[in-house]
């Protein structure tokens, strides 16, 4: 979710990362309005908070986008769009590689849909980087 937030902040205004703890998402619900989009990542050992947040955001008129695994998060019941990825891997841990690929695909689609404003924001960001010397400039 951090990766998605970072990229969407370049593409458009009004992107907010909701903290995972219950007080963080509870406070975030105060500002959710009809037309907002909430993106939730919830994979097995599904979190009750993800289900509650999806339900309440939907009740407030937000669209809910869910990234989940092949077993499907219970939050899918409240999702307008769901992306399920196979996460099982031949190790003791599941893999998030497929979820990252889906995330990259979403970023590319949003960038393309909003390209005119995205291009201007990216140019502005490059100016900020140049002025603050956040990154080293190569000639």
C-alpha positions as CSV (number, residue, x, y, z in Angstrom):
1,X,0.0,0.0,0.0
2,X,2.9,2.4,0.6
3,X,4.2,1.7,-2.9
4,X,0.7,2.5,-4.4
5,X,0.4,5.6,-2.3
6,X,3.8,6.9,-3.4
7,X,3.0,6.6,-7.1
8,X,-0.5,7.8,-6.9
9,X,0.7,11.0,-5.1
10,X,2.7,11.8,-8.2
11,X,-0.3,11.1,-10.5
12,X,-3.0,13.0,-8.6
13,X,-3.9,15.1,-5.6
14,X,-5.8,13.9,-2.6
15,X,-4.1,10.7,-1.9
16,X,-3.9,9.7,1.8
17,X,-2.4,6.6,3.4
18,X,-4.6,5.2,6.2
19,X,-2.6,3.8,9.1
20,X,-3.2,0.1,9.9
21,X,-4.2,0.6,13.5
22,X,-7.8,0.9,14.4
23,X,-7.5,4.5,15.6
24,X,-5.9,5.4,12.3
25,X,-8.6,4.0,10.0
26,X,-11.4,5.1,12.4
27,X,-10.2,8.7,12.0
28,X,-9.8,8.3,8.3
29,X,-13.5,7.3,8.0
30,X,-14.5,10.8,9.2
31,X,-13.3,12.3,5.9
32,X,-14.6,9.7,3.5
33,X,-17.2,11.1,1.2
34,X,-19.2,9.8,-1.8
35,X,-17.0,9.5,-4.8
36,X,-13.8,8.7,-2.8
37,X,-11.9,5.5,-3.5
38,X,-10.5,3.3,-0.8
39,X,-7.9,0.7,-1.7
40,X,-7.5,-2.2,0.7
41,X,-4.9,-5.0,0.7
42,X,-6.1,-8.0,2.7
43,X,-4.5,-11.4,2.4
44,X,-5.0,-14.6,4.4
45,X,-5.3,-14.3,8.1
46,X,-7.7,-11.6,7.0
47,X,-7.9,-8.6,9.3
48,X,-11.2,-7.7,10.9
49,X,-10.2,-4.1,10.4
50,X,-10.1,-4.5,6.7
51,X,-13.6,-5.9,6.7
52,X,-14.9,-3.2,8.9
53,X,-13.2,-0.4,7.0
54,X,-14.6,-1.7,3.7
55,X,-18.1,-2.0,5.0
56,X,-18.1,1.5,6.6
57,X,-16.4,3.2,3.7
58,X,-19.0,1.7,1.3
59,X,-21.8,2.9,3.7
60,X,-20.3,6.4,3.3
61,X,-20.5,6.2,-0.5
62,X,-16.9,5.4,-1.2
63,X,-15.9,3.0,-3.9
64,X,-13.8,0.1,-2.5
65,X,-11.0,-1.6,-4.4
66,X,-9.6,-4.8,-2.9
67,X,-6.3,-6.5,-3.5
68,X,-6.5,-10.0,-2.0
69,X,-5.4,-13.6,-2.5
70,X,-6.9,-16.6,-4.3
71,X,-8.9,-17.5,-1.2
72,X,-10.6,-14.0,-1.2
73,X,-10.8,-11.7,1.8
74,X,-14.2,-11.4,3.5
75,X,-13.9,-7.7,2.6
76,X,-14.8,-8.7,-1.0
77,X,-18.4,-8.6,0.0
78,X,-18.1,-4.8,0.1
79,X,-15.7,-4.3,-2.8
80,X,-16.7,-2.6,-6.0
81,X,-13.6,-4.0,-7.7
82,X,-11.5,-7.0,-6.5
83,X,-8.1,-8.2,-7.7
84,X,-7.2,-11.7,-6.6
85,X,-3.7,-12.9,-6.9
86,X,-2.1,-16.3,-6.3
87,X,0.2,-15.8,-3.3
88,X,1.1,-19.4,-2.4
89,X,4.8,-20.0,-2.9
90,X,7.1,-23.1,-2.3
91,X,8.3,-21.7,1.0
92,X,7.1,-21.1,4.5
93,X,5.9,-17.7,3.5
94,X,3.4,-16.5,0.9
95,X,4.7,-14.3,-2.0
96,X,3.5,-10.7,-2.6
97,X,5.1,-10.6,-6.1
98,X,1.7,-11.1,-7.9
99,X,0.1,-8.4,-5.8
100,X,2.9,-6.0,-6.7
101,X,2.4,-6.8,-10.4
102,X,-1.3,-6.0,-10.0
103,X,-0.5,-2.8,-8.2
104,X,1.9,-1.8,-11.0
105,X,-0.8,-2.4,-13.5
106,X,-3.3,-0.2,-11.6
107,X,-0.7,2.6,-11.4
108,X,-0.1,2.4,-15.1
109,X,-3.8,2.5,-15.9
110,X,-4.5,5.5,-13.6
111,X,-1.4,7.3,-15.0
112,X,-2.7,6.8,-18.6
113,X,-6.2,7.9,-17.8
114,X,-5.0,11.1,-16.1
115,X,-1.9,11.7,-18.3
116,X,-2.5,15.4,-19.0
117,X,-2.5,16.3,-15.4
118,X,0.1,13.6,-14.5
119,X,2.6,15.0,-17.0
120,X,2.4,18.4,-15.4
121,X,2.6,17.0,-11.9
122,X,5.7,14.9,-12.8
123,X,7.4,18.0,-14.3
124,X,6.6,20.0,-11.2
125,X,8.0,17.2,-9.0
126,X,11.2,17.1,-11.1
127,X,11.6,20.8,-10.4
128,X,11.2,20.2,-6.7
129,X,13.8,17.4,-6.8
130,X,16.2,19.7,-8.7
131,X,15.8,22.6,-6.3
132,X,16.0,20.5,-3.1
133,X,18.8,18.3,-4.4
134,X,17.0,15.3,-3.0
135,X,18.6,13.2,-5.8
136,X,21.9,13.6,-7.5
137,X,21.6,14.9,-11.0
138,X,23.6,13.2,-13.8
139,X,24.4,15.0,-16.9
